[in-house]
Amino acid sequence: MRVLCVGLVVCDLIIKPVKDHFLEFDTACIDTLDINVGGDAYNVAIGLRQLGVEADLFSNVGKDFWANLILDSVKSAGMKASLINEIDISTSRSAVMITEKGDRSFLSFKGACHKLSPSDVTDNLLAEYDVLFIGSIGDLPYFETNQLTDLLMRAKKLGLKTVLDLTGEINGEYMAIFDAAFPYLDVFLPSIREARGLSGREKLEDCFGVFHSKGIKTVCIKLGKDGSAVLNDSVIRHIDSFNVPCVDTTGAGDAFSAGFIAGMIRGLNPFDCGLIGNYTGSRAVMQIGANAHLENLDSIVDYLNFKEVVI
């Protein structure tokens, strides 16, 4: 099965460690200063490729130095560079500031990929894929309209599974946008912060209740160091995390999403998909940068054997 990942692709300037008092000095020394390609949709596509799933990225770049880095990376990963549109707006970029404990914060320049629109994703393109993943809702202005519903509806008519992730500062005002879109969504993958912001509820069970009432078939809420929780067919299960050393949380949620989708394509139930997502997310926090180096899905399935699921 083939996955089309739609959303953000950016160049990341990775800085670690960032300390509160650095601005007091003319010059401060750090351990890491690298330029990598990142962005939610790109990270998920790369993660899926590493897991052995055929995936491509659909996004925008500018006509500049940064775009060349992205296009080279896309080609190196075996993805179709022809699906990356070059437009007359500078390529999006971020500074990723990472603390000594691995927590991170972004400074974002919103450029070409932030101009991406659901109408750019044609039916002819969708017909080449089996799964549509849309990352970065909350940071894609043109997707925060009724065009999102139209895209999901078109994908479902063509027989695709639809998966949606969020990013940024999500609040209850987005619910009016999502109300019409949610019935065409198969899997929803928010973080606990995003789930609380969107639903207006604090308790995990109440967040699930709001999303279940909207007609979403499967909801998985990412809980960070506490693992994840999955709602499927009115059943909620908490999936334990993996106890690993954390050096950088950048891209951990995207690695989770890649693992979850790969498990779904494998035909596994959503709870086992959540376990795979926890595993791939744990690999991400052990590495610096947004792109986790993941094992093939077969190796992960053999290792986990699905004995860690908490019912």
LINMO-V851260 format. One record per pair of residues at least 4 apart in sequence whose C-alpha atoms are under 7 Angstrom apart, sorted by the first residue. I is the first residue (numbers start at 1). J is the second residue. If there is no record, write none. Layout:
BEGIN
{{I & J} {I & J}}
END
This chain:
BEGIN
{{1 & 54} {1 & 130} {1 & 265} {2 & 53} {2 & 54} {2 & 55} {2 & 129} {2 & 130} {2 & 131} {3 & 54} {3 & 55} {3 & 56} {3 & 129} {3 & 130} {3 & 131} {3 & 132} {4 & 55} {4 & 56} {4 & 57} {4 & 129} {4 & 131} {4 & 132} {4 & 133} {5 & 41} {5 & 45} {5 & 56} {5 & 57} {5 & 58} {5 & 132} {5 & 133} {5 & 134} {6 & 41} {6 & 57} {6 & 58} {6 & 59} {6 & 133} {6 & 134} {6 & 135} {7 & 40} {7 & 41} {7 & 58} {7 & 59} {7 & 134} {7 & 135} {7 & 136} {8 & 39} {8 & 40} {8 & 41} {8 & 42} {8 & 59} {8 & 113} {8 & 114} {8 & 136} {9 & 38} {9 & 39} {9 & 40} {9 & 41} {9 & 42} {9 & 59} {9 & 113} {10 & 37} {10 & 38} {10 & 39} {10 & 91} {10 & 92} {10 & 93} {10 & 94} {11 & 35} {11 & 36} {11 & 37} {11 & 38} {11 & 66} {11 & 92} {11 & 93} {11 & 94} {12 & 35} {12 & 36} {12 & 37} {12 & 38} {12 & 93} {12 & 94} {12 & 95} {12 & 96} {13 & 33} {13 & 34} {13 & 35} {13 & 36} {13 & 94} {13 & 95} {13 & 96} {14 & 32} {14 & 33} {14 & 34} {14 & 35} {14 & 95} {14 & 96} {14 & 97} {14 & 289} {15 & 32} {15 & 33} {15 & 96} {15 & 97} {15 & 98} {16 & 30} {16 & 31} {16 & 32} {16 & 33} {16 & 97} {16 & 98} {16 & 99} {17 & 30} {17 & 31} {17 & 98} {17 & 99} {17 & 100} {18 & 97} {18 & 98} {18 & 99} {19 & 99} {22 & 28} {37 & 70} {38 & 42} {38 & 43} {38 & 290} {38 & 291} {39 & 43} {40 & 44} {40 & 135} {40 & 136} {40 & 254} {41 & 45} {41 & 57} {41 & 135} {42 & 46} {42 & 57} {43 & 47} {43 & 251} {43 & 254} {43 & 290} {43 & 291} {44 & 48} {44 & 254} {44 & 255} {44 & 257} {44 & 258} {45 & 49} {45 & 55} {45 & 56} {45 & 57} {46 & 50} {47 & 51} {47 & 255} {47 & 258} {47 & 292} {47 & 294} {48 & 52} {48 & 53} {48 & 55} {48 & 258} {48 & 262} {49 & 53} {49 & 54} {49 & 55} {50 & 294} {50 & 295} {50 & 296} {51 & 294} {51 & 295} {51 & 296} {51 & 297} {52 & 296} {52 & 297} {53 & 262} {55 & 79} {56 & 79} {56 & 80} {57 & 83} {58 & 83} {58 & 84} {59 & 83} {59 & 84} {59 & 85} {59 & 113} {59 & 116} {60 & 84} {60 & 85} {60 & 86} {60 & 87} {60 & 112} {60 & 113} {60 & 116} {61 & 67} {61 & 84} {61 & 85} {61 & 86} {61 & 87} {61 & 91} {61 & 112} {61 & 113} {62 & 67} {62 & 86} {62 & 87} {62 & 88} {62 & 89} {62 & 90} {62 & 91} {62 & 112} {63 & 67} {63 & 86} {63 & 87} {63 & 88} {63 & 90} {64 & 68} {64 & 90} {65 & 69} {66 & 70} {66 & 91} {67 & 71} {67 & 91} {68 & 72} {69 & 73} {70 & 74} {71 & 75} {71 & 81} {72 & 76} {73 & 77} {74 & 78} {74 & 79} {74 & 81} {75 & 79} {75 & 80} {75 & 81} {87 & 112} {89 & 111} {89 & 112} {90 & 111} {90 & 112} {91 & 111} {91 & 112} {92 & 109} {92 & 110} {92 & 111} {92 & 112} {92 & 113} {93 & 108} {93 & 109} {93 & 110} {94 & 106} {94 & 107} {94 & 108} {94 & 109} {95 & 106} {95 & 107} {95 & 108} {96 & 104} {96 & 105} {96 & 106} {96 & 107} {97 & 104} {97 & 105} {97 & 106} {98 & 102} {98 & 103} {98 & 104} {98 & 105} {98 & 248} {99 & 103} {99 & 104} {101 & 247} {102 & 246} {102 & 247} {102 & 248} {102 & 249} {103 & 248} {103 & 249} {104 & 248} {104 & 249} {104 & 250} {110 & 114} {114 & 139} {114 & 140} {115 & 142} {116 & 140} {116 & 142} {117 & 142} {117 & 143} {118 & 143} {118 & 147} {118 & 148} {118 & 151} {119 & 147} {121 & 125} {122 & 126} {123 & 127} {126 & 155} {127 & 158} {130 & 160} {130 & 161} {131 & 160} {131 & 161} {131 & 162} {132 & 160} {132 & 161} {132 & 162} {132 & 163} {133 & 162} {133 & 163} {133 & 164} {134 & 163} {134 & 164} {134 & 165} {135 & 164} {135 & 165} {135 & 166} {136 & 140} {136 & 165} {136 & 166} {136 & 167} {137 & 143} {137 & 165} {137 & 166} {137 & 167} {138 & 166} {138 & 167} {138 & 168} {138 & 169} {138 & 170} {139 & 167} {139 & 168} {140 & 144} {143 & 147} {143 & 148} {144 & 148} {144 & 177} {145 & 177} {146 & 150} {146 & 177} {147 & 151} {148 & 152} {148 & 181} {149 & 153} {149 & 180} {149 & 181} {150 & 154} {151 & 155} {152 & 156} {152 & 162} {152 & 181} {152 & 184} {152 & 185} {153 & 157} {153 & 184} {154 & 158} {155 & 159} {155 & 160} {156 & 160} {156 & 161} {156 & 184} {161 & 186} {162 & 185} {162 & 186} {162 & 187} {163 & 185} {163 & 186} {163 & 187} {163 & 188} {164 & 187} {164 & 188} {164 & 189} {165 & 188} {165 & 189} {165 & 190} {166 & 190} {170 & 174} {170 & 194} {170 & 197} {170 & 198} {171 & 197} {171 & 198} {172 & 197} {172 & 198} {172 & 199} {172 & 200} {174 & 178} {174 & 198} {175 & 179} {175 & 198} {178 & 182} {179 & 214} {181 & 185} {182 & 214} {182 & 215} {182 & 216} {183 & 214} {183 & 215} {183 & 216} {185 & 216} {186 & 216} {186 & 217} {186 & 218} {187 & 216} {187 & 217} {187 & 218} {187 & 219} {188 & 218} {188 & 219} {188 & 220} {189 & 219} {189 & 220} {189 & 221} {190 & 194} {190 & 195} {190 & 220} {190 & 221} {190 & 222} {191 & 195} {191 & 221} {191 & 222} {191 & 223} {192 & 196} {192 & 221} {192 & 222} {192 & 223} {193 & 197} {194 & 198} {195 & 199} {195 & 207} {196 & 200} {196 & 201} {196 & 202} {196 & 207} {199 & 207} {199 & 210} {201 & 206} {201 & 207} {203 & 207} {204 & 208} {205 & 209} {206 & 210} {207 & 211} {208 & 212} {208 & 231} {209 & 213} {210 & 214} {211 & 216} {212 & 216} {217 & 232} {218 & 231} {218 & 232} {219 & 230} {219 & 231} {219 & 232} {220 & 228} {220 & 229} {220 & 230} {220 & 231} {221 & 228} {221 & 229} {221 & 230} {222 & 227} {222 & 228} {222 & 229} {223 & 227} {223 & 228} {225 & 241} {226 & 240} {226 & 241} {227 & 239} {227 & 240} {227 & 241} {227 & 278} {228 & 238} {228 & 239} {228 & 240} {228 & 274} {228 & 278} {229 & 236} {229 & 237} {229 & 238} {229 & 239} {230 & 236} {230 & 237} {230 & 238} {230 & 271} {230 & 274} {231 & 235} {231 & 236} {231 & 237} {232 & 236} {232 & 270} {237 & 310} {237 & 311} {238 & 310} {239 & 274} {239 & 275} {239 & 309} {239 & 310} {240 & 310} {241 & 278} {242 & 279} {242 & 282} {244 & 282} {245 & 286} {246 & 285} {246 & 286} {247 & 285} {247 & 286} {247 & 287} {247 & 288} {248 & 285} {248 & 286} {248 & 287} {248 & 288} {248 & 289} {249 & 285} {250 & 289} {250 & 290} {251 & 255} {251 & 284} {251 & 290} {251 & 291} {252 & 256} {252 & 281} {252 & 284} {252 & 285} {253 & 257} {253 & 281} {254 & 258} {255 & 259} {255 & 280} {255 & 281} {255 & 284} {255 & 292} {256 & 260} {256 & 277} {256 & 278} {256 & 280} {256 & 281} {257 & 261} {257 & 277} {258 & 262} {259 & 263} {259 & 273} {259 & 276} {259 & 277} {259 & 280} {260 & 264} {260 & 273} {260 & 274} {260 & 276} {260 & 277} {261 & 265} {262 & 266} {263 & 267} {263 & 268} {263 & 273} {263 & 276} {264 & 268} {264 & 269} {264 & 270} {264 & 273} {268 & 272} {268 & 273} {269 & 273} {270 & 274} {271 & 275} {272 & 276} {272 & 306} {273 & 277} {274 & 278} {275 & 279} {275 & 309} {276 & 280} {277 & 281} {278 & 282} {279 & 283} {280 & 284} {280 & 294} {281 & 285} {282 & 286} {283 & 292} {284 & 292} {287 & 292} {295 & 299} {295 & 300} {296 & 300} {297 & 301} {298 & 302} {299 & 303} {300 & 304} {301 & 305}}
END
